[in-house]
Amino acid sequence: MSAAANAQYNLNNFELRDGIFFPSDYAQLTETKHKQTWDRIGKTYYGSQKIEKVTEASPIKQDYTLLGGKPGGTWDKFPKNKSVDSILELGCGYGRAPLHLSIDKNLRCQKYYGIDISEPLLRRLIKVKQEYNFFPDAEFNLICNSAEILPLEDNSIDLVISNCVFMHIPDAQLRNLMAEISRVLKPGGIFVFNHSFHNKACPSHIVHNFIRNLNIFSKNPVYLKQYSAAEIEEMLAAAGMKAKCPQYTVEPTKEYAILPETIKAIPVPFANAINKTLKPSSDAEKSKLAYGFSAYSTDLE
């Protein structure tokens, strides 16, 4: 591998400021619409800013679930008392998933790499780490960047995790990211992509896509793209994941929908109540009505 190729696969070209690694082209990155959007969202993301005013007597100090709830889905299947050398989290946000895995599942690691394009969310993650001390023995490496090229060496990561992130990434970039994940994952490593892909068969997405397509002047191709389980399987296989992690599964989430609950941020009357009544019984019904899919290593042990 050339020196130029090696340079992009480590953090040597990043500048460490106040606990966060920034790429050399950060000024250009801040000018992109994608980053500006997520910097804006990150300032008040799911009310997580309340951690910045926490006191020793605050209930939230004693119960982390008061900050952002307890994530479910595939995380419920994650084993307790697991220990790995290195974890990479894509779209780490303020640390909701690793906070849960550390405190409730007693997951331990020596190195944690968290990548997110939102600087406000990464700064909040630092505050969450200070308050709850999750992964107490780990070296923390927080990286403010898009995830097109992972600044990590080949075969260097034991566990890759992500929570509700990939549906925000364009298809071509997502496929490149999957190849990057495959590159950095150690042979025999494991991954958990919880609620990470929107389901193209879900009636809610079909309705929402129809409405989005009516706007001929402004369409976001990211939110017009959903996947079937077979397409997700193909994406993972094409990225080379089988060679690194032969046993994995793609399964529908347990959130079901026939109507979008909001359209252009406007609530759809009764949609939430109607969606909550859905209780598909067969696998075929679940795959059709599920809002999305998760993918994860079958052998998490």
HUKAUR-V937301 format. One record per pair of residues at least 4 apart in sequence whose C-alpha atoms are under 8 Angstrom apart, sorted by the first residue. I is the first residue (numbers start at 1). J is the second residue. Records with the same first field share a line. If there is no record, write none. Layout:
I=J ; J
//
This chain:
1=5 ; 6
2=6
3=7
4=8
5=9
6=10
7=11 ; 12 ; 13
8=13 ; 149 ; 150 ; 151 ; 152
9=149 ; 150 ; 151 ; 152 ; 153 ; 154
10=151 ; 152 ; 153
11=21 ; 151 ; 152
13=23 ; 24
14=21 ; 22 ; 23 ; 24
15=21 ; 22 ; 23 ; 24
16=20 ; 21 ; 22
17=21 ; 22
19=126 ; 141 ; 142
20=122 ; 141 ; 142 ; 143 ; 144
21=141 ; 142 ; 143 ; 144
22=26 ; 143 ; 144 ; 145
23=144 ; 145
25=29
26=30 ; 145
27=31
28=32
29=35 ; 145
30=35 ; 36
31=35 ; 36
32=36
33=37
34=38
35=39 ; 117 ; 118
36=40
37=41
38=42 ; 117 ; 118
39=43 ; 117 ; 118 ; 119 ; 120 ; 121
40=44
41=45
42=93 ; 118 ; 119 ; 120 ; 121
43=49 ; 120 ; 121
44=48 ; 49
45=49 ; 121
46=68
47=67 ; 68
48=67 ; 68 ; 94 ; 124
49=53 ; 124
50=54 ; 67
51=60 ; 67 ; 124 ; 127 ; 128
52=124 ; 127
54=58 ; 60 ; 61
55=61
56=61
57=61
58=62
59=63 ; 66
60=64 ; 65 ; 66 ; 67
61=131 ; 132
63=67
64=68 ; 69 ; 132
65=69 ; 70
68=96
70=100
71=75 ; 96 ; 97 ; 100
72=76
73=77 ; 194 ; 195 ; 253 ; 254
74=78 ; 192 ; 194 ; 195 ; 294 ; 296
75=101 ; 194
78=105 ; 300
79=105 ; 300 ; 301
80=104 ; 105 ; 106 ; 107
81=105 ; 106 ; 107 ; 108
82=105 ; 106 ; 107 ; 108 ; 301
83=107 ; 108 ; 109
84=108 ; 109 ; 110 ; 158 ; 159
85=109 ; 110 ; 111 ; 157 ; 158
86=109 ; 110 ; 111 ; 112 ; 113 ; 156 ; 157 ; 158 ; 159
87=109 ; 111 ; 112 ; 113 ; 157 ; 158 ; 159 ; 160 ; 161
88=112 ; 113 ; 114 ; 115 ; 157 ; 159 ; 160 ; 161
89=112 ; 113 ; 114 ; 115 ; 160 ; 161 ; 162
90=114 ; 115 ; 116 ; 147 ; 160 ; 161 ; 162 ; 163 ; 165
91=114 ; 115 ; 116 ; 117 ; 162 ; 163 ; 165
92=96 ; 97 ; 114 ; 115 ; 116 ; 122 ; 162 ; 163
93=116 ; 118 ; 121 ; 122 ; 125
94=121 ; 122 ; 123 ; 124 ; 125 ; 126 ; 128
95=99 ; 125 ; 128
96=100
97=101 ; 163
98=102 ; 134 ; 135
99=103 ; 132 ; 134 ; 135
100=104 ; 105
101=105 ; 106 ; 107
102=106 ; 107 ; 108 ; 134 ; 135
103=107 ; 134
107=135
108=135 ; 137 ; 138
109=135 ; 137 ; 138
110=137 ; 138 ; 139
111=138 ; 139 ; 140 ; 141
112=138 ; 139 ; 140 ; 141
113=140 ; 141 ; 142 ; 143
114=140 ; 141 ; 142 ; 143
115=142 ; 143 ; 144 ; 145 ; 146 ; 147
116=121 ; 122 ; 143 ; 144 ; 145 ; 146 ; 147
117=144 ; 145 ; 146
118=122 ; 144 ; 145
119=123 ; 144
120=124
121=125
122=126 ; 142 ; 144
123=127
124=128
125=129
126=130
127=131
128=132 ; 133
129=133 ; 134
147=177
148=173 ; 176 ; 177 ; 180
149=177 ; 180
150=180 ; 181 ; 184
152=156 ; 184
153=184
154=183 ; 184 ; 185 ; 186
155=183 ; 184 ; 185 ; 186 ; 187
156=184 ; 185 ; 186
157=184 ; 185 ; 186 ; 189
158=185 ; 186 ; 188 ; 189 ; 190
159=185 ; 189 ; 190 ; 191 ; 192
160=181 ; 185 ; 190 ; 191 ; 192
161=191 ; 192 ; 193 ; 194
162=192 ; 193 ; 194 ; 196
163=193 ; 194 ; 195 ; 196
164=193 ; 194 ; 195 ; 196 ; 197
165=169 ; 196
166=174 ; 196 ; 197
167=196 ; 197 ; 198 ; 222 ; 223 ; 226
168=222 ; 223
169=173 ; 174 ; 222
170=174 ; 221 ; 222
171=175 ; 222 ; 225
172=176
173=177
174=178
175=179 ; 235 ; 239
176=180 ; 239
177=181
178=182 ; 235 ; 236 ; 239
179=183 ; 238 ; 239 ; 240 ; 241
180=184 ; 239
181=185
182=239 ; 240 ; 241 ; 244
185=189 ; 190 ; 244
186=244
187=243 ; 244 ; 245
188=244 ; 245 ; 246
189=244 ; 245
190=245 ; 296 ; 297 ; 299 ; 300
191=296 ; 297
192=294 ; 295 ; 296 ; 297
193=294 ; 295 ; 296
194=293 ; 294 ; 295 ; 296
195=253 ; 292 ; 293 ; 294 ; 295
196=292 ; 293 ; 294 ; 295
197=226 ; 227 ; 292 ; 293 ; 294
198=225 ; 226 ; 227 ; 291 ; 292 ; 293
199=205 ; 226 ; 227 ; 228 ; 229 ; 288 ; 290 ; 291 ; 292 ; 293
200=205 ; 206 ; 225 ; 226 ; 227 ; 228
201=205 ; 206 ; 228 ; 287 ; 288 ; 289
202=206 ; 256 ; 257 ; 258 ; 288 ; 289 ; 290 ; 291 ; 292
203=207 ; 257 ; 258 ; 259 ; 288 ; 289
204=208 ; 257 ; 258 ; 259 ; 260 ; 291
205=209 ; 259 ; 260 ; 291
206=210
207=211 ; 259 ; 260
208=212 ; 260 ; 263
209=213 ; 223 ; 224
210=214
211=215
212=219 ; 224
213=219
215=219
220=224
221=225
227=231 ; 232
228=232
229=233 ; 250 ; 251 ; 293
230=234
231=235
232=236 ; 250
233=237 ; 250
234=238
235=239
236=240 ; 241 ; 242
237=241 ; 242
240=244
241=245 ; 246
242=246 ; 247
245=297
247=297 ; 298 ; 299
248=295 ; 296 ; 297 ; 298 ; 299
249=295 ; 296 ; 297 ; 298
250=293 ; 294 ; 295 ; 296
251=287 ; 293 ; 294 ; 295
252=286 ; 287 ; 290 ; 291 ; 292 ; 293 ; 294
253=290 ; 291 ; 292 ; 293 ; 294
254=286 ; 290 ; 291
255=290 ; 291 ; 292
256=275 ; 276 ; 278 ; 279 ; 286 ; 289 ; 290 ; 291
257=275 ; 276 ; 278 ; 289 ; 290 ; 291
258=275 ; 289
259=271 ; 274 ; 275
260=268 ; 271
261=267 ; 268 ; 269 ; 271 ; 272
262=266 ; 267 ; 268
263=267 ; 268
268=272
270=274
271=275
272=276
273=277
274=278
280=285 ; 286 ; 289
281=285 ; 286
282=286
283=287
284=288
285=289
286=290
//
